[in-house]
Amino acid sequence: MLVPVLLSMLLSCGRKADVPNTDASNSAGYFSIKDFTKDQWKTFHGKPYVLHQYVTLNGKTDSIMLNALTMKWSLLFKTFFETDISDPKFLDRYDFDMFEEPTTQTRTFTYTAKEPELFTQKLQIAEDV
């Protein structure tokens, strides 16, 4: 589950994202992970961010701090794109929740799988409001 945490850490700063769309026409809160990532890459590419990577294996979690300028993004993007749940086949297969924190002016979108066989079990994205 390192991908949601990495993305959350990476994307929690900066301008408000153009996605996700949570209006009535898209009440499930689905959007394209690939488009979201492309937008964030354009916004933050080349900036010296530090990311916290969390890896959980066999019930044990470890973490490391990574330099965004030197990390291997291709591996992260490959894994992250596999989490894309915007395809219509995923509608109604995830519980969607949104939480706004007025104190920190952030909004968190959480997608939790309803089925244990889905590749993406939990996806959490935070954005500045």
N, C-alpha and C positions, 0 to 999 in steps of 0.2 A: 504494500500500500504506500510505497514511497512516492509515487507519482502525485497523488492528491496533496500530500504534505508539501512536496517541492513546489508544485504549482501554487499552492496557497501562499507559501512564503514568498515566492517570486512575484506573484501578481497582487499581493495585498497592498503594495505601494503604487503611487502614480495616479494617472488620470482615470476617471470613471470609464469602465469598459463599455463598448457599444452593445455588448451582449452580456448576459442572457436576456431574453425577452420573456417577461412574465405577465404580459397583458392577457385579456380574456381570450384572444385568438390563439394563445399558446399557453393555456392554463397549466399544462404539465411542466413548464419551465425548461423544455428541451431546447438545445441550441447546438451548433457545430463546435466541437472541441477543436477541430483543425482550424476553423476560421478564427476562433477565439485566440488560439496560440499564435497564428500569423499576425493578428492585430497586436498582441502583446510583444511579439518579437520585434515588430517595427517600432513600437514605442520604447522599449527598453534595451534594444541591442547596443552593445558597446559601453554600457554603463557598469560601473564597478560594484555590483551587488554581491553579497555573501548569501549563500543558500544553505539551509540546514537540511541534510538528507537523513531520513529515518528509514531504516530497513527492519522489518519484523520477519523473523524466520524461526519456526518451531516455538512460537510463543515468546521469544526473546527479541527485544528491540535494541538496536544500536544506532548511533548517530555520528555524523561527521559534518564539518563545515566545509563548503566548497566555494571556490572563487568562480563567479559567473563568467569571467573573461577567459578562463582557461579550462573549464569543464567540457566534457564530451557531450555536446548537445544532441548529436545525432542519435545516440543510444537512448537518451531521455525522451526525445521526440518520438522515436519509434515506439517505445513503450507507452508513452502518453497517448499517441494516436490510436493505439489499440483500445483505449478506454472510451473512445468516442461513442456516446450513447444517443446521438441525435438521429440515427436511422429510425424510420417509422416502426421497424420490427421491435424496437425497445419500448414503445409506448405502453404504458400501464404495467411495465415490468420493474419500475423503480418507484419508490416513495420519494416525493420531492418536498423539501422544507426550505424556507427562507427565514433568516433571522437578521434583524437590523439592530445594531448596537449604536445608539445615539452618542454615547460618550466618546467612542473612538471613531465615529462616523464611518463604520464599515457595514457591509452587507455580506452575509455568508449564505451560499447556496449549497445544500446538501442533497445528494442523490444516494439512496440506499436500496440495494437490490432486494427484490422480493423472493428471488430464487437463488439457491446456493450454487448453481452451476454457471451463473453468469460470470464472465471474466472480471468485470468491474463490480466489486461488491460495495464499495463506498467511494464516492467522489465528492470532494468538498472544495469549493472555490470561494475565495474572499475577494472583495473589491472595495475600494474607497467609494463612498457615496457622494 
